[in-house]
Amino acid sequence: MRLIRSAIFTLVITGVLSASLPRLAVVSIDFDEFAPDSVILGEVFDELAESGRFQLVELGEEAFMNTTPDSLINYIRTLAANQGIDVFLALEILYPEESDRTVFRNDSLMTFRTISVDVLGRFYSSTGTLIGTIRNTVTREEVLPYSPDRHRLAVLSARELASRAILELFPIEVTFIASDSEVFTVPLGSDQGIGNGTIMAVVASSSGIPDDIADYQQLRSRGLLQIMEAGNTQSTARLLSGHLTDGGTVIAVEQSAPAILFLEYNGCMISYEPGAGLDNDDTKLSNNIRLGAEMAKWGLSLGGGVSAGGLEHSSIIGIDLQAGRRIPINSPSLGLRLSAGGALAFHMQDVRSELLSSSATAISVSAIADATMEYLFSGHLGFQFGVTGILGTSASSWTVQEYTGQVRDAEPDELYYTELKHGPIGVHAGLMYFIF
């Protein structure tokens, strides 16, 4: 993406925040006879219209420009004068790129075909000045025979481009007086494109050199807020991270969803059945390290993690995906995250027989529900701890490989554990880092 800051770009952003929304038109440019059609223009049109930040103008047949790069600017200026258009989005589809690769898999050769469809968007002002450019790529790969639907991929790529452009090229920006409460009012609403769940970064603003220590304190305002309830012209926001000084002037700029990285200890009781000739059934604590990431958007929490650990003679690698909601308790430092999802665990254990050339392996799946407390002791760094409920299958079908290469089911006298099962409760605690 190439972004050109200019005075005209500033005027466009200012127009978004005014009562009179800028008039925007979507056009198709046909430099190489592979251009967006009416379906693609319609998808982009709908995506931009849903943002509420523009007044969309339909051009009909005039939206299809079979012209050269040199005459494009003149064509745009003419349309702007005749239709009263402030901003143009000119779409171009590049020729799809295809490539094949052959791999050896499951004792046979398989050929995969990869196709990539690039859509390029250029934003122009009414005078033909380039405001910014953005490019989006959609890639798909399938086993041959594969006949990709290039038009469908172009539609997906164009719609994603429009969605990204709204945030990357036209973020909403507003200046207001901050309060030191955890919930406050922002002078923006749905009329300006703000919706529930919108994330905005906040930083202090100064019109000159501070006169006293109080003015210096107001310059320490910095943080991340989320719109909790959007009205027509103003919204209620809650501080997710940072601190705002009462009475200070701040600037809030819309940005994408923040991310949380975490590294934590994860402990879970595992019941087991021993192999033939070993001790009786018992339960042991499985100690794991979990690395994960989550995104916070629309007031929700979406993410997952990878964990590794296990028991004596056994190791476990797990992958989990969860979705839920973060509930502020004492914003911005303390919050409760409630989520649920699923987990897949890959079990490996040592074998007791010297006639086997591999470890024994098995897979289990689980449904999980999690309650986690989050505490930020700085603007970005924090601590989290929680409890997880687990309901899943047991790892009881173990596979081994002999030195001859034969893969077969393991016998009970070859294993330390004939069955392993998580649950029903696990605990976890560790550090988290808030990225925004």
C-alpha positions as CSV (number, residue, x, y, z in Angstrom):
1,M,0.0,0.0,0.0
2,R,1.2,3.5,-0.9
3,L,-0.3,6.4,1.1
4,I,0.2,10.0,-0.1
5,R,-0.6,12.6,2.5
6,S,-1.8,15.8,1.0
7,A,-4.0,18.8,1.8
8,I,-6.8,17.4,-0.3
9,F,-6.6,14.1,1.7
10,T,-7.1,16.2,4.9
11,L,-10.1,17.9,3.4
12,V,-11.6,14.6,2.6
13,I,-11.2,13.3,6.1
14,T,-12.6,16.5,7.5
15,G,-15.6,16.0,5.2
16,V,-16.2,12.5,6.7
17,L,-16.7,14.1,10.1
18,S,-19.0,16.8,8.9
19,A,-22.7,16.6,8.4
20,S,-22.3,16.7,4.6
21,L,-20.6,13.4,3.6
22,P,-18.2,13.4,0.7
23,R,-19.6,12.1,-2.6
24,L,-17.7,9.0,-3.8
25,A,-17.9,7.1,-7.0
26,V,-16.5,3.7,-8.0
27,V,-15.1,3.3,-11.5
28,S,-13.5,0.5,-13.4
29,I,-10.3,1.2,-15.4
30,D,-9.5,-1.1,-18.4
31,F,-5.8,-0.7,-19.1
32,D,-5.3,-4.3,-20.2
33,E,-8.8,-5.6,-21.1
34,F,-9.2,-7.4,-17.8
35,A,-11.3,-5.0,-15.8
36,P,-13.9,-5.1,-13.0
37,D,-17.4,-5.7,-14.2
38,S,-20.7,-4.4,-12.8
39,V,-20.9,-7.2,-10.2
40,I,-17.5,-6.3,-8.7
41,L,-18.3,-2.6,-8.8
42,G,-21.6,-3.4,-7.0
43,E,-19.9,-5.4,-4.2
44,V,-17.4,-2.6,-3.6
45,F,-20.2,0.0,-3.8
46,D,-22.2,-1.9,-1.1
47,E,-19.1,-2.3,1.2
48,L,-18.4,1.4,1.1
49,A,-22.0,2.4,1.6
50,E,-22.2,0.2,4.7
51,S,-19.4,2.2,6.3
52,G,-21.7,5.3,6.5
53,R,-18.8,7.6,5.7
54,F,-19.6,8.5,2.1
55,Q,-22.5,9.5,-0.1
56,L,-22.2,7.0,-2.9
57,V,-22.8,8.1,-6.5
58,E,-23.9,5.6,-9.2
59,L,-22.4,6.4,-12.6
60,G,-24.0,3.7,-14.7
61,E,-22.2,3.1,-18.0
62,E,-19.9,6.1,-17.2
63,A,-18.2,4.0,-14.5
64,F,-16.5,1.9,-17.1
65,M,-13.4,3.7,-18.3
66,N,-11.8,2.2,-21.5
67,T,-9.0,4.8,-21.5
68,T,-5.3,5.2,-21.2
69,P,-3.4,6.2,-18.1
70,D,-2.6,9.6,-19.6
71,S,-6.2,10.5,-20.2
72,L,-7.6,9.0,-17.0
73,I,-7.1,12.2,-15.0
74,N,-9.0,14.3,-17.5
75,Y,-11.8,11.8,-17.6
76,I,-12.0,12.0,-13.7
77,R,-12.0,15.8,-13.7
78,T,-14.8,15.8,-16.2
79,L,-17.0,13.4,-14.3
80,A,-16.3,15.3,-11.0
81,A,-17.5,18.5,-12.6
82,N,-20.6,17.0,-14.2
83,Q,-21.7,14.8,-11.2
84,G,-20.4,16.8,-8.2
85,I,-18.1,14.0,-7.0
86,D,-15.5,14.6,-4.3
87,V,-13.6,11.2,-4.3
88,F,-13.1,8.5,-6.9
89,L,-12.1,4.9,-6.3
90,A,-10.6,3.5,-9.5
91,L,-10.4,-0.3,-9.5
92,E,-8.1,-2.4,-11.7
93,I,-7.8,-6.2,-11.7
94,L,-4.4,-7.5,-12.6
95,Y,-4.1,-10.7,-14.6
96,P,-4.4,-13.8,-12.3
97,E,-1.2,-15.6,-11.6
98,E,-1.2,-19.4,-11.6
99,S,1.5,-21.9,-10.6
100,D,1.7,-25.6,-10.1
101,R,3.7,-27.6,-7.7
102,T,4.1,-31.4,-7.3
103,V,4.7,-33.0,-3.9
104,F,5.1,-36.6,-2.8
105,R,2.3,-37.4,-0.3
106,N,0.9,-40.7,0.9
107,D,3.1,-42.8,-1.4
108,S,1.8,-40.9,-4.5
109,L,2.6,-37.7,-6.4
110,M,0.0,-34.9,-6.1
111,T,0.0,-31.7,-8.1
112,F,-1.4,-28.5,-6.5
113,R,-2.5,-25.4,-8.5
114,T,-2.2,-22.0,-6.8
115,I,-4.0,-19.0,-8.2
116,S,-3.7,-15.4,-7.0
117,V,-6.0,-12.5,-8.0
118,D,-4.8,-9.0,-7.3
119,V,-7.1,-6.0,-7.2
120,L,-5.5,-2.5,-7.2
121,G,-7.5,0.5,-6.0
122,R,-6.5,4.2,-6.5
123,F,-8.3,7.0,-4.8
124,Y,-8.4,10.3,-6.6
125,S,-9.8,13.7,-5.6
126,S,-12.1,15.7,-7.8
127,T,-9.1,17.5,-9.3
128,G,-7.4,14.2,-10.2
129,T,-4.9,14.3,-7.4
130,L,-3.9,10.8,-6.2
131,I,-5.0,10.5,-2.5
132,G,-3.7,7.0,-1.9
133,T,-3.4,3.5,-3.3
134,I,-4.2,0.1,-1.9
135,R,-3.7,-3.5,-3.2
136,N,-5.4,-6.7,-2.1
137,T,-4.6,-10.3,-3.0
138,V,-6.8,-13.4,-2.7
139,T,-5.0,-16.8,-3.1
140,R,-6.4,-20.2,-3.3
141,E,-4.8,-23.7,-3.7
142,E,-6.4,-27.0,-4.7
143,V,-5.3,-30.4,-6.0
144,L,-5.6,-30.9,-9.7
145,P,-7.9,-31.2,-11.5
146,Y,-8.9,-27.7,-10.3
147,S,-10.7,-25.1,-12.4
148,P,-10.6,-21.9,-10.3
149,D,-13.5,-19.4,-10.4
150,R,-11.4,-16.3,-11.2
151,H,-14.4,-14.0,-11.2
152,R,-15.5,-15.1,-7.7
153,L,-11.9,-14.6,-6.4
154,A,-11.9,-11.2,-8.0
155,V,-15.1,-10.3,-6.2
156,L,-13.7,-11.4,-2.8
157,S,-10.5,-9.5,-3.4
158,A,-12.3,-6.3,-4.4
159,R,-14.6,-6.4,-1.4
160,E,-11.7,-7.0,1.0
161,L,-9.9,-4.1,-0.6
162,A,-12.8,-1.8,0.0
163,S,-13.0,-2.9,3.6
164,R,-9.3,-2.3,4.2
165,A,-9.4,1.1,2.4
166,I,-12.0,2.4,4.8
167,L,-9.7,1.9,7.8
168,E,-6.3,2.4,6.2
169,L,-7.0,5.4,4.0
170,F,-10.0,7.0,5.6
171,P,-9.8,6.5,9.4
172,I,-12.1,8.6,11.5
173,E,-10.4,11.2,13.6
174,V,-11.9,13.5,16.3
175,T,-10.6,15.9,18.9
176,F,-12.4,16.3,22.3
177,I,-11.9,17.1,25.9
178,A,-11.0,14.0,28.0
179,S,-12.4,12.9,31.4
180,D,-10.6,10.7,33.9
181,S,-13.6,8.4,34.2
182,E,-13.6,4.9,32.7
183,V,-16.7,5.6,30.6
184,F,-17.1,8.9,28.8
185,T,-18.7,10.5,25.8
186,V,-17.1,10.9,22.3
187,P,-18.6,13.5,19.9
188,L,-19.1,11.1,17.1
189,G,-21.9,8.8,16.1
190,S,-23.5,6.6,13.5
191,D,-23.9,9.7,11.3
192,Q,-20.1,9.9,11.0
193,G,-19.6,6.1,10.4
194,I,-19.0,5.1,14.1
195,G,-20.5,1.9,15.2
196,N,-20.6,-0.3,18.3
197,G,-17.2,-2.0,18.9
198,T,-15.2,0.6,17.0
199,I,-11.6,0.8,18.4
200,M,-9.8,4.2,18.6
201,A,-6.3,5.1,19.7
202,V,-6.2,8.2,21.9
203,V,-3.2,10.6,22.3
204,A,-2.9,14.0,24.0
205,S,-2.9,17.1,21.9
206,S,-1.4,20.5,22.6
207,S,-1.9,23.8,20.8
208,G,1.3,25.2,22.2
209,I,4.0,25.1,25.0
210,P,2.4,24.1,28.4
211,D,2.2,27.0,30.9
212,D,2.3,25.0,34.2
213,I,2.6,21.5,35.6
214,A,-1.1,20.8,35.1
215,D,-0.8,21.4,31.4
216,Y,2.2,19.0,31.3
217,Q,0.1,16.4,33.1
218,Q,-2.6,16.7,30.5
219,L,-0.1,15.7,27.8
220,R,0.3,12.3,29.5
221,S,-3.1,11.2,28.2
222,R,-2.7,8.1,26.0
223,G,-4.7,4.9,25.6
224,L,-7.1,2.8,23.6
225,L,-10.9,3.1,23.7
226,Q,-13.8,1.1,22.4
227,I,-17.2,2.5,21.4
228,M,-19.8,0.7,23.6
229,E,-23.0,2.4,22.4
230,A,-23.2,4.6,19.3
231,G,-25.9,7.3,19.0
232,N,-26.5,9.5,16.0
233,T,-24.0,12.3,16.8
234,Q,-22.3,11.1,20.0
235,S,-21.2,7.8,21.5
236,T,-20.4,6.2,24.8
237,A,-16.8,4.9,25.0
238,R,-14.9,2.8,27.5
239,L,-11.1,2.9,28.0
240,L,-9.5,-0.4,27.3
241,S,-5.9,0.6,28.1
242,G,-4.0,3.6,29.2
243,H,-5.0,6.8,31.1
244,L,-6.8,10.0,30.2
245,T,-6.2,13.2,32.3
246,D,-9.4,15.1,33.1
247,G,-9.7,18.4,31.1
248,G,-7.0,17.6,28.6
249,T,-7.4,17.9,24.8
250,V,-7.0,14.5,23.1
251,I,-7.2,13.2,19.5
252,A,-8.8,9.8,18.8
253,V,-8.1,8.0,15.6
254,E,-9.8,4.8,14.4
255,Q,-7.6,1.8,14.1
256,S,-7.9,-2.0,13.6
257,A,-8.6,-4.4,16.4
258,P,-6.0,-4.6,19.1
259,A,-4.2,-7.9,19.8
260,I,-3.2,-9.6,23.0
261,L,-0.2,-12.0,23.1
262,F,0.1,-14.2,26.1
263,L,2.5,-16.8,27.5
264,E,1.2,-18.8,30.4
265,Y,1.4,-22.0,32.5
266,N,-1.5,-24.4,31.9
267,G,-2.2,-27.2,34.3
268,C,-4.8,-29.9,33.7
269,M,-5.6,-33.2,35.5
270,I,-5.3,-36.2,33.2
271,S,-6.8,-39.6,34.0
272,Y,-5.0,-42.6,32.6
273,E,-5.2,-46.3,32.3
274,P,-1.8,-48.0,32.5
275,G,-0.4,-50.5,30.0
276,A,-0.5,-54.3,30.6
277,G,1.4,-55.3,33.7
278,L,1.8,-51.7,35.2
279,D,0.1,-50.0,38.2
280,N,-3.6,-49.3,38.6
281,D,-5.5,-46.4,37.1
282,D,-4.7,-43.0,38.5
283,T,-4.8,-39.2,37.8
284,K,-1.8,-37.0,37.2
285,L,-1.2,-33.3,36.6
286,S,-0.2,-32.4,33.1
287,N,2.1,-29.3,33.1
288,N,2.0,-27.3,29.8
289,I,3.3,-24.0,28.4
290,R,0.8,-22.2,26.2
291,L,1.5,-19.4,23.7
292,G,-1.5,-17.7,22.2
293,A,-3.0,-14.6,20.6
294,E,-6.4,-12.9,20.7
295,M,-8.1,-10.1,18.8
296,A,-10.6,-7.8,20.5
297,K,-13.2,-6.4,18.1
298,W,-16.9,-5.5,18.4
299,G,-16.6,-6.1,22.1
300,L,-15.7,-9.8,21.4
301,S,-12.5,-11.8,22.0
302,L,-11.4,-14.1,19.2
303,G,-8.2,-16.2,19.2
304,G,-6.5,-19.3,20.3
305,G,-3.1,-20.8,21.3
306,V,-0.6,-23.6,21.0
307,S,0.4,-25.6,24.1
308,A,3.1,-28.2,24.8
309,G,3.6,-30.4,27.9
310,G,2.7,-33.8,29.2
311,L,3.3,-36.6,31.7
312,E,6.2,-38.9,32.4
313,H,6.8,-41.0,29.2
314,S,4.2,-38.9,27.4
315,S,4.0,-35.5,25.7
316,I,1.1,-33.5,24.4
317,I,0.9,-30.8,21.7
318,G,-2.4,-29.0,21.6
319,I,-4.1,-26.4,19.5
320,D,-7.2,-24.5,20.6
321,L,-9.6,-21.8,19.1
322,Q,-11.9,-19.8,21.3
323,A,-14.5,-17.0,20.9
324,G,-16.1,-15.0,23.7
325,R,-16.7,-11.6,25.3
326,R,-14.5,-9.4,27.4
327,I,-16.4,-7.7,30.3
328,P,-14.7,-4.6,31.8
329,I,-14.8,-4.7,35.6
330,N,-12.6,-1.7,36.5
331,S,-11.6,-0.2,33.2
332,P,-9.0,-0.1,31.9
333,S,-6.9,-2.3,34.3
334,L,-9.3,-5.2,35.2
335,G,-11.5,-7.3,32.9
336,L,-13.1,-10.7,32.7
337,R,-13.0,-12.7,29.6
338,L,-15.6,-15.4,29.0
339,S,-15.0,-17.7,26.0
340,A,-15.7,-21.1,24.6
341,G,-14.3,-23.2,21.7
342,G,-12.6,-26.4,20.8
343,A,-9.2,-28.0,21.2
344,L,-7.3,-30.7,19.4
345,A,-4.5,-32.6,21.2
346,F,-1.8,-34.7,19.6
347,H,-0.5,-37.3,22.1
348,M,2.8,-39.1,21.9
349,Q,4.3,-41.6,24.4
350,D,7.3,-43.8,24.7
351,V,7.0,-47.5,23.9
352,R,8.1,-50.3,26.1
353,S,9.1,-52.7,23.3
354,E,12.5,-52.4,21.6
355,L,11.0,-54.0,18.4
356,L,9.3,-50.7,17.6
357,S,10.9,-47.9,15.7
358,S,8.6,-45.0,16.7
359,S,6.7,-43.6,19.6
360,A,3.0,-44.3,20.0
361,T,0.6,-41.6,18.8
362,A,-3.0,-40.7,19.3
363,I,-5.4,-37.8,18.9
364,S,-8.2,-36.4,21.1
365,V,-10.7,-33.5,20.7
366,S,-12.4,-31.4,23.4
367,A,-14.9,-28.7,23.9
368,I,-13.7,-26.0,26.3
369,A,-15.2,-23.2,28.3
370,D,-12.9,-20.6,29.9
371,A,-13.2,-17.8,32.4
372,T,-10.1,-15.6,32.6
373,M,-9.3,-12.5,34.7
374,E,-7.1,-9.9,33.1
375,Y,-5.1,-7.2,34.9
376,L,-3.1,-4.6,33.1
377,F,-0.4,-3.2,35.4
378,S,0.9,-1.0,32.6
379,G,-0.5,0.4,29.4
380,H,0.6,-2.8,27.5
381,L,1.8,-5.5,30.0
382,G,-0.5,-7.4,32.3
383,F,-1.2,-10.6,34.1
384,Q,-4.0,-13.1,33.5
385,F,-5.3,-16.2,35.3
386,G,-8.3,-18.4,34.8
387,V,-10.1,-21.7,35.0
388,T,-11.0,-23.9,32.0
389,G,-13.7,-26.6,31.8
390,I,-13.0,-29.5,29.5
391,L,-15.3,-32.1,27.9
392,G,-13.7,-34.3,25.3
393,T,-12.7,-37.7,24.0
394,S,-10.0,-39.9,25.3
395,A,-6.8,-40.8,23.5
396,S,-7.2,-44.6,23.4
397,S,-6.3,-45.6,19.9
398,W,-2.5,-45.7,19.7
399,T,-0.6,-46.2,16.5
400,V,3.0,-47.4,16.3
401,Q,5.5,-48.3,13.5
402,E,7.7,-51.3,13.3
403,Y,11.3,-51.4,12.0
404,T,9.9,-53.0,8.8
405,G,7.9,-49.9,8.2
406,Q,4.6,-51.4,9.0
407,V,2.1,-49.1,10.8
408,R,-0.3,-50.8,13.1
409,D,-2.3,-50.4,16.3
410,A,-0.3,-50.7,19.5
411,E,-0.8,-53.6,22.0
412,P,-1.4,-52.9,25.7
413,D,1.9,-54.5,26.8
414,E,3.8,-52.1,24.4
415,L,2.4,-48.9,26.1
416,Y,2.8,-47.0,29.3
417,Y,-0.7,-45.7,29.0
418,T,-3.5,-47.4,27.1
419,E,-5.8,-44.4,27.6
420,L,-5.4,-40.7,28.4
421,K,-8.2,-38.2,29.0
422,H,-8.2,-34.5,29.9
423,G,-10.4,-32.9,32.4
424,P,-12.7,-31.9,33.6
425,I,-11.0,-28.7,34.9
426,G,-7.7,-27.0,34.1
427,V,-6.1,-23.8,35.5
428,H,-3.8,-21.3,33.7
429,A,-1.8,-18.2,34.6
430,G,0.8,-16.1,32.8
431,L,1.8,-12.8,31.3
432,M,-0.1,-10.9,28.6
433,Y,0.9,-8.1,26.2
434,F,-1.6,-5.7,24.7
435,I,-0.6,-4.6,21.2
436,F,-2.2,-1.4,19.7
